[in-house]
Amino acid sequence: MNMIEAKRILQQYYGYTSFRSGQEDIIRHIIEGRDTLTVMPTGAGKSICYQIPALLFSGITLVISPLISLMQDQVRALRSIGVRGAYLNSTLTPRQMQLAIANAKQGMYKIIYVAPERLTTEGFLDFACYSDIALIAVDEAHCISQWGHDFRPSYLKIAEFIQKLPHRPVVAAFTATATPRVQKDITERLLLQSPFMLSAGFDRENLYFGVYQPVDKDRFLLDYVKKNGDQPMIIYCSTRKTVEKVANLLQANGFSALPYHAGMSDEDRKTNQEAFLYDQVRIMAATSAFGMGIDKPNVRCVLHYNMPSNLEDYYQQAGRAGRDGDPAECIMLYSYSDVKVCEYFINHGQDTGESTAQQEQFREEERFRLRLMTYYAKSNTCLRQRILKYFGESFTPPCRRCSVCNHDSVDKYILPREQVRIEQEQPVDEALLSRLKKERFRLAYLEGVPAFSVLLDKTLREMAAFKPRTLVQLSRIKGIGQYKLERYGEAFLKVIADYEEESDF
């Protein structure tokens, strides 16, 4: 195994000729058999860092993730490029679980996503101990640290599970939000062996950060949503009651919006989530229960109606915007009452089972993080610099991509668009782009998948700019691998050919 093979797989399955920053180093160390810890911002392509080694290794890759929706999205994405994958979590019936494990034992899947709680069950242990597990990828690895913002006790069982395997596989840990302290905790608790550590940087250059303190949040919200046209948007709220209020407000004013929070039934949450994912609804008003596993690349804005309690949560939620690399906005509406709500949740948090002294220590840590979050919300210095400094990274302002550096005031209601522009060698033919999107929708509808699972917007734009006429030319468009070329190529070429023929008359 070498990087030449890795690049061949990148081209064949994913349709790209080169890796993004950091990906090549991580992949090289994993295929050489070394443990790794990767800190990579949301949208930077961390899944490729374990998926390509998984396709190179002869054995099975287990991906441990707490996010059910992410598992489903990732398996769907794998199938869209011709790779067989599966997930094992609480959404499966006992019969479905038995069938999936039986298929896994027969080597049907190269990549299996599994919830951490599943690791200690008898059926899964039986499968794992008699299978060739080549790689274990731990996603959302910050969940193993009690000093992180999303500690999950089930993650503490991962090291124990690995030790029960007859042969220790390569272990690769990934997170998008981890301070240096949390990174150290991950390394120790996962028992990583001399890991290669890489931080790909926390800066998302395509994101614009804005914080405002409007007198009337609802008025700001309605104006902002109106001025942003038909762009997909997530609005985060601190409580279920506020989610319902915001969703009702938007619906009453003619906007396409739905709520999402833990107080809804599983069926209603799934229905609303899929409506957003499949572009049937434009706006999702939600608590933090939504979005951590949603890989919807064309979200153009994440607006926090309330301030979160810490910068880790904020940056991870804001990171749902602009995953396709195009300009996007991360807006926070701050008020003093937001701080009081956060303090209430900290003081009345769930009993962790720890001693009273330990629980108070954790609460004090949370209060400290809340203070830093408040400093950010009230900052008169570069917002990007504050975020990056929190995660141990230096940045020299001005960034010219935040409300402080741009001197934006609440009176503007809408932010100027991102300064960064995607370079285009050819202008996009908007009329052709519209037809290509309709064809994509048709294909997605027939297959029962979201439109972006067929092709990303940026791939369609490049197609509408260069107008390929043959499969060979189409294969040069970024984002079209061999599988998608064979599956969809002729359909899109026909759209282009028909358009060109009509244009000649």
N, C-alpha and C positions, 0 to 999 in steps of 0.2 A: 504493500500500500504506500502511495506517495501522493504529493500534491497535484501531480499531473492527472492522476485518476480522480482526485477530488474536484478538479476544475472541469473534467469531462462530465462528471455527474451534475455539477452546477449548470452547465450548458444544456445537457440532455433533459434534465427534469425541471429545472427552474427557468431556463431561457436567458441566463445571464452569462457573460463572458469573463467577468471579474468579480472578486469578493469585495464587500464593503470593509471599511476600516476595522481592524481587529479580528474579523472573521477568520482570515487565513491563519493567523498565529494560533488561535484557539483550536481550530480543526487539526492543524499539524501536530500539536502536542497531544491531542486526544488520540489520533490514529497511531501516534508513537507509543501509546500506552501510559500516558502520564495523567494524573488527577489534575483538574483545573478548577479555578474559581473565576468566573467572569462577571464583571459589573458592566452592564450594557444598557443604555437607556431604552425605554419602550419605543418600538418602531425601528430599532437599529438592526433587526434581523438575527436575533439570538437563536431562534429555532433552527435555522440552517446550520448553526454551529454544532448541533448534536444530530440533526437529521442526515447530514452528509456522511459523518463517520458511521452512523447506523447503517447506511446503504453500502458502506465499504466493508464493515465487519461481517464475518460469517454468522455470528450469533444474533441474539435478540437484544434490542435496546429497550429498557424500561424508562419511561419518563414519569417521574413522580410530581404530581401537581395537585393543588387543593381546589382548582378551579374547574368545575364540571363543564361550564360553557366553553372554556378554552379547550378542554379535551375534545369536545364534539367538533368545534371549529377546526382544530388541528387535524383531526382524522379526516374530516371532510376535505380539507385542503390537500392532504396527502393523496386522497383518492382522486382529486381533480388533476393530479400530475402523474397518476398511474402507479402509486405506491400503496400497498395494502397495510392498513394500520387498524388498531382497535383501541377501545377504552373500557376500563373496568371501574365502574363507580356505582353509586346508589340509584342511578336512573334505570339500571338494568334489573329485570325480574330475576329471581333465582334461576329459572330455566335459561334465560338469556346469558346469565353469568356462567353457568355450567357449560353452555355451548361455546361461549367465547374462550374459556380456558381450555376446553377440549381442542378447539381449532388452534389455539396458541401452542399447545403441546405437539401438534402435528407440524409446527413450523410455518403456519399460514401467514403470520404477521412478522414484519421486520421491526416494527415500532409499536409498543403497547403503552398507552397512557394509563396510569393507575393512581387512585387517590391514596394518600398516606395511610388512612385508616384500613385499607384493604391489605396492606403488607403483612399484618399479623394474623390474618385469617388462615385457617387450616388448609382450605382448598388452594389458596394462592401460594402459600409456602410450599405445598406439595409440588405445584407446577414449577415454581422458581428453582427449587433445589434439584430438580431433575431436568432442567433445561440449560441450554448454553446461553447464559446472560453475559453479553460482551461489554455492555455499557449501561451505567445508570446515570441518567441526567436528572438532577434535582432542580426543578423550576421553582421560582418564587422562594429561593433558598433563605431569604431573610426571615421567613416564617419560623425558622429553627431557633432564632435568637429572642430571648426575653427582653432584650434591649431594643428590639426592632418595633416597628409600628403595627405588625400584624402577626404576633406570636401565636403559634398553633402547637399545642402539646403533642399532637400526633406526629409532628416532624421529629420529635426526640426519639422515635422508634426506628428511624431510618438506619442509623449506624448499627443498631442491634440486628436489623433485618439483613444488612450486608454481611455481617459477621457469621450469619447462619448459612450463607451460600457456600457450596463446596469449593468454589474458586472465586476469589475476589475480582470483580470486574473493574474496569476503569470508572471512576466517579467524577462527574462533571457537574459543578454547581453553578446556577445562573440566577442573577437578580438584577432588577433595574434600579432599586433604591436601597443602598446599604452604606451607612457611615463607616469609617475605618474601624470603629469599635464593633459594629455588627459583622463586618467582614472577618475579623479575628474570631468572633464567636462561631461563625459558620464553619471556618476551617477546623476549629477544635471539636465542635459537636458532631460534625460529619466524619471525623477522624480522617481527614484528607491527608494523603501521604506526599509530602514535599510538593505541594501543588504549584503548577504554573498559574500565576495570578495576573489578570489583565483587567484594567479599567478602561473601557473604550471612551470614557468621558461622559459626563452627564448633560452636556450642552446639546439641546435640540435647536439647531440654528433656524429651522423653518417655523418655530413657534414664537408668537408674539405674546408677551405677558402684560396684563393690565390689571390694576387694582383701583376700584372706585368706591366712594362712600356716598351714594346718592341719598337724598332726603326721602325719595320714594322709589324703593327697589322695583315695585311692580311697573311703574311708569318707564323706568330705565329698561326693564326686561322686554316689555312690549315693543318699545321703540327699536331696541337692538335686534330683536327677532324679525321685525318687519323689514329693517334695512338690510338684513342678511339674506334676503331672497329665499331660495329653496334649498339652502345649504343644510346638510345633516348636522344636528347639534345635540349635545348632552347637557342637561342642566342638573347639577348636583345640589341637593338640599340636605340639611342636617337631621330632619325628622320626617317621619311618614306623613304627619299632618301637613307639613309644608309642601311635600311632594304632591299631595292631592290638591292643595290650594293652587299651586303653580300650574299643574296640568289642567285644572278646571278653568283657570284664568286664561290660559292660552287657547283652550278649546272655545271658550265663550267669545274670544276675539277672532275666531276664524282660522286659527293655526292648527296644523296637523300635529297633535301631541298626545302622548300616553304616559301613565305613571308606572313606576316600578319600585317596589319596596318589599321588605320581608314580611309585612303584614298581609300581603296578597296571597292567594292560593298558588300552589306550584303551577297549576294549569294556566292561570291568568298571567303569571310572570313569564312563562314560556311563550304564550301567545303574543304578549306585548314585545318581548325581546326579539322574537322572530319578525314581527311587523317592522321593527326598526332596522333589523339586519337586512331584510329583503326590500328596503326602501319603500315600504307601504305606508310608513309614517315618518315624518321628518324629524320630530323632536322627542327625546326621551327625558322626562323629569324623573329623577331617581335619587335614592339614598346611595351610600357607598356600597350597598349590596349589588349594585349593577356595574357592569363594565370591565371588571378586572380581567375577565377572560374573553372579552369581546374583541375580536380582531376585525373590526370594520375600518377599512383603511381610509375612507373618504369623509370622516367626521371633520368638519371645518371649524367647529368651535366647541370648547368645553367651558361652560359658564358656571361658576360656583355662586349660587344664590346666597349661600351661607359660607362663612369661613370654616374650613376643617380644623381639627385640633392639632395637627402637626404637619411639617413640611414634607415628610415622606408620603403621607396619604395624599396631600395636595398634588405633589409632583407626579405621583403614579396616576391619579385620576386625570390630571391635566394632560398627561401623556397619551390619553386616548385620542387626542386631536392630532391630525396630520400624520398618521402612520404611513401614508403613501409618499411622504417626503415633500409634499406641496405645502405652501403657506397655510397656516392655521392660527387660531387665536385662543388664548387661555385667559379668561376674564374672571375676576373675583369681585363680588359686591360685599363690602365689609360694613359691619355695624357693631357697636359695643354689645348688643344683645347676643351676637354670635358667640362672644367670649363666655358669657354667662351660661349659654347652652353647653358649650364644651366643658366648662368647669363642672356642671351638673353630671354629665356623662362620666367624667373622670372620678368624681366622688361617689357615684352610685353604680360603678362598673360591676361586672359579674364576679362572683367569688371564684378565684383561680385555684382554690384548694391549698394555697401556700399559707405560711404562718402570717399572723397579723402584721408583724414587723416587715416581712418581705412584701406583702401587698401594699403597705404604706410606702415602701421604697419604690415600688413600681409606679404608684400614683404620683410620687414626687418627681419621678423621671418624666411622667406624662405632663405634669404641670410645667416643667422646665421646657419641654418641647412646645407646649402651648404658648409660652412666653415668646419663644423664637418665631412661632407662626404669627403672633400678633405684631412683633417687630417688623416682619415682612409686610404685613397688610398695611401698616402705617408708615412704611419706609419713604424717605425722601431721597434715597440713593438707589442706584441701579438694581432692579429686581432680579435680573439674571445673575448678577454678581452675588447677591445674597443667597440665592438657591445653590449656586455652585460652591460657595464657601461652606455652606452647611454640610455638603457631601465631600468636603476635603479637597476641593478643586479651586484653583486660582483663576481669576478673570479680571481683565483690566477694562473698566468702562470708559466711554459710554458704549452700550450695546446697540443703540438705535433701534431696538426691537422690544422696548418696554414702555409703559406709560410714563415712567419717571424720566428716562432719557429723552423721550419725545415730547415731554411737557404736555401730555394729554390731560385734559380736565374732564370731569363728569359731564359738563355741559355739552360735550361733543357727542355723547351717547353712543357713538360708533367709532371704532378705531380706524386710523388709516391702514390700508392694506400693507401686508408684509413687504419690506424692502427687497427681500431676496426674490428673484425671479428664476424660474426654470429655463435654462437656455434652450432655445429652439433653433435648429439650423434651417428649418422650413416653417412657414406660417401654417397654422392648423386650419383646415377647411371645415368651418363650423357646420355647414350643411351636411357634409359627409359624416362628420363626427356624430351628428344627431341620428343618422341612419345606422351607423355602427352600434350606437347605444341601443337602438330598437332591436337590432339583430341579437345583441348580447342578452337583452331582456327575454327575447323569444327562446333562445337556447337555454338560459337559466330556468325559465318557466317549465320547459319540457323536462329538464333534469331535476327540478325541485330543489335548486340550490340558489344562494344569493348571487346577484349579478357579478359581484367582484370575484366570485369563485371561478367564473369563466375567464374574464380578463379584467385587469385593473384599468381605471380611468386613464392613467398616464400612458398605458400601452395603447389604448384606443386613440389617444391624442397623437401619439407618434405615428400610428397607422394612418390617421387622417391627414397628417402632414406629409408623409413620404409616399403614400398611396402605392404600396407594393402590388405587383401584378402576378407574381409567381410564388409558389411555396418557398422557394429558395430565398427570395427577397423578404417574404413574410417572416422567415426564421431569423432574420437579422434584427427584427424588432425586439426590444428588451421586454422580457416577461413572457415570451412565447417559447417554451421548451418543446421537445420532440412530441411528447404526449398531446399537448394542447394543439400543436401544429397539425397532427394527424386527426384530432377530434373536431377541431373548429376551423381549421385553415381554409378549406374550400368554401365554407359558408360566408366567411368574411371577405374572401377574395371575390365572390360573386356580388356582394354588396358594392364593393369598390368598382368592379367592372360595369355593373348596371348603372352606377352613378356617373362614371366617366362617359358611358355611351349616351346617356341622357344629356350630359353637359355639352356634348359635341353638336347637338341640334339647337 
